[in-house]
C-alpha cells in the first residue's frame, strides 16, 4: 500500500526557486503514488500517464500559489484529481472508466497459491470498486489506499468535509450492498 506522508521534508522551497534537482526529487517521490491514484480512477494506462504529466506541469506553473509547503502532497493530489475530472469531461465517460484491472507485480516471497489467491481477491475488490460512481471511488481510494484524512480529501477533491464523509459512508454502504447481492 502506498502512503503519502505530509510530514516528511520535501524540497518545495527549492522547487519554487526553480531548482531542477528539487523538482526531480519531488517527481521521484510522487510519481508512483499519483499514477496509482489516477489509474484507479481512470482505468487507462495512457490517460493516467498523461494526467500525471499534466499534474506536474501544472504544479510547476502554479507552485507560487501553494501557501503551506507541508501540504505539497495533498495539493499535488488535488491537481491530479482536477486533471482527472477535466479528462472525464473531454472524453467519453464509458471509455474513461472502462473495466481494465491493473496487473500487480508479484511478490516473490509468496507461494504461488498465495499469490494467485491475493491477485484474485485484489481483482474482485477492484471489480467491486469499479461499480461505484467516480466521486465515491475517489474518496475510498484516497482514504484507504493513500491514507489521507477526511480534511485532506476535502482539499484534494474540492468538496466540503461533510460531503467527503457522506461519500465515504455511501461508498461503504454501496460496497456492502454489492457484496450481499453477489
C-alpha positions in Angstrom: 0.0 0.0 0.0 1.4 3.4 -1.0 1.1 6.1 1.6 1.8 9.8 1.1 3.2 11.3 4.2 2.8 15.0 4.7 5.3 15.3 7.5 8.5 14.4 5.5 10.9 17.1 4.5 10.4 18.0 0.8 12.4 20.4 -1.3 9.4 22.5 -2.1 11.1 25.8 -1.4 13.9 24.9 -3.7 11.4 23.8 -6.4 9.7 27.2 -6.0 13.1 28.8 -6.7 13.3 26.7 -9.9 16.0 24.3 -8.9 15.7 21.3 -11.3 17.1 18.8 -8.7 14.3 19.7 -6.3 11.7 19.0 -9.0 13.4 15.7 -9.8 13.2 14.8 -6.1 9.5 15.7 -5.9 8.8 13.9 -9.1 10.5 10.7 -7.9 8.6 11.0 -4.6 5.1 11.5 -6.0 5.2 9.9 -9.5 4.1 6.4 -8.4 1.5 7.3 -5.8 -0.1 9.8 -8.2 -0.1 7.3 -11.0 -1.7 4.6 -8.8 -4.4 7.0 -7.7 -5.2 8.3 -11.1 -5.1 4.8 -12.7 -7.6 3.6 -10.2 -9.9 6.4 -11.2 -9.3 6.4 -15.0 -8.6 2.7 -15.5 -6.5 3.6 -18.5 -2.7 3.4 -18.5 -2.0 6.1 -21.2 -4.6 8.5 -19.8 -3.1 8.0 -16.3 0.4 8.8 -17.5 -0.9 11.9 -19.3 -2.7 13.1 -16.3 0.3 12.6 -14.0 2.5 14.5 -16.5 -0.1 17.3 -16.7 -0.3 17.4 -13.0 3.5 18.1 -12.6 3.4 20.7 -15.4 0.5 22.5 -13.6 2.3 22.2 -10.3 5.5 23.7 -11.8 3.4 26.6 -13.2 1.4 27.2 -10.0 3.7 26.4 -7.1 3.7 30.0 -6.2 0.1 29.6 -5.1 0.9 26.9 -2.6 0.7 28.6 0.8 1.9 25.8 3.0 4.9 23.8 1.8 3.9 21.0 4.3 0.7 20.4 2.3 2.5 19.8 -1.0 1.4 16.2 -1.3 -2.3 17.0 -0.8 -2.0 20.0 -3.1 -0.5 17.8 -5.8 -3.1 15.1 -5.5 -5.7 17.9 -5.7 -4.3 19.0 -9.0 -4.3 15.3 -10.2 -7.9 15.0 -9.2 -8.9 18.1 -11.1 -7.0 16.9 -14.2 -8.8 13.6 -14.0 -12.2 15.4 -13.8 -11.2 17.5 -16.8 -10.2 14.4 -18.7 -13.6 12.8 -18.0 -15.3 15.9 -19.3 -13.3 15.8 -22.5 -13.6 12.0 -23.1 -16.5 9.7 -23.4 -17.1 8.6 -19.8 -17.5 5.0 -20.8 -14.1 4.9 -22.4 -12.5 6.8 -19.4 -13.9 4.3 -16.9 -13.6 1.0 -18.8 -13.0 -2.2 -16.8 -9.3 -2.9 -17.0 -7.6 -4.3 -14.0 -4.1 -3.2 -13.0 -1.6 -6.1 -13.1 0.1 -6.0 -9.7 3.7 -7.1 -9.7 4.1 -10.5 -8.0 5.7 -10.7 -4.6 8.5 -13.3 -5.0 8.3 -14.2 -1.3 4.7 -15.5 -1.7 3.9 -19.1 -2.5 2.3 -19.4 -5.9 -1.1 -20.4 -4.5 -1.0 -17.5 -2.0 -0.1 -15.1 -4.9 -3.0 -16.4 -7.0 -5.4 -16.0 -4.1 -4.2 -12.5 -3.4 -4.4 -11.5 -7.1 -7.9 -12.9 -7.3 -9.0 -11.0 -4.2 -7.5 -7.8 -5.5 -9.2 -8.3 -8.8 -12.5 -8.9 -7.1 -12.1 -5.8 -4.9 -11.2 -3.6 -7.9 -14.2 -5.1 -9.8 -16.4 -4.1 -6.9 -14.8 -0.6 -6.6 -15.4 -0.1 -10.4 -19.1 -0.4 -9.8 -19.1 2.8 -7.7 -19.5 6.3 -9.1 -16.2 8.2 -9.5 -16.7 10.5 -6.5 -17.3 7.6 -4.1 -14.5 5.6 -5.7 -12.1 8.5 -5.4 -12.9 9.1 -1.7 -12.3 5.4 -0.9 -9.0 5.3 -2.8 -7.7 8.5 -1.1 -8.8 7.4 2.4 -8.0 3.7 2.4 -5.2 3.4 -0.1 -3.4 6.7 0.1 -4.3 7.2 3.8 -5.4 10.8 3.5 -7.5 12.3 6.3 -11.1 13.5 5.5 -9.9 17.1 5.7 -7.1 16.4 3.2 -9.5 14.6 0.9 -11.8 17.6 1.0 -8.9 19.8 -0.1 -7.9 17.4 -2.8 -11.4 17.0 -4.3 -12.7 20.5 -3.6 -15.7 19.1 -1.8 -16.7 20.1 1.7 -15.6 17.8 4.5 -19.3 16.8 5.2 -19.6 15.8 1.5 -16.5 13.7 1.8 -17.8 12.0 4.9 -21.1 11.3 3.1 -19.4 9.9 0.0 -17.3 7.7 2.2 -20.4 6.5 4.1 -22.4 5.8 0.9 -19.4 4.1 -0.8 -19.0 1.7 2.1 -22.7 1.0 2.1 -22.8 0.5 -1.6 -19.9 -1.9 -1.4 -21.7 -3.9 1.3 -24.9 -4.0 -0.8 -22.9 -5.2 -3.9 -21.4 -7.9 -1.8 -24.7 -9.0 -0.4 -26.2 -9.1 -3.9 -23.5 -11.4 -5.2 
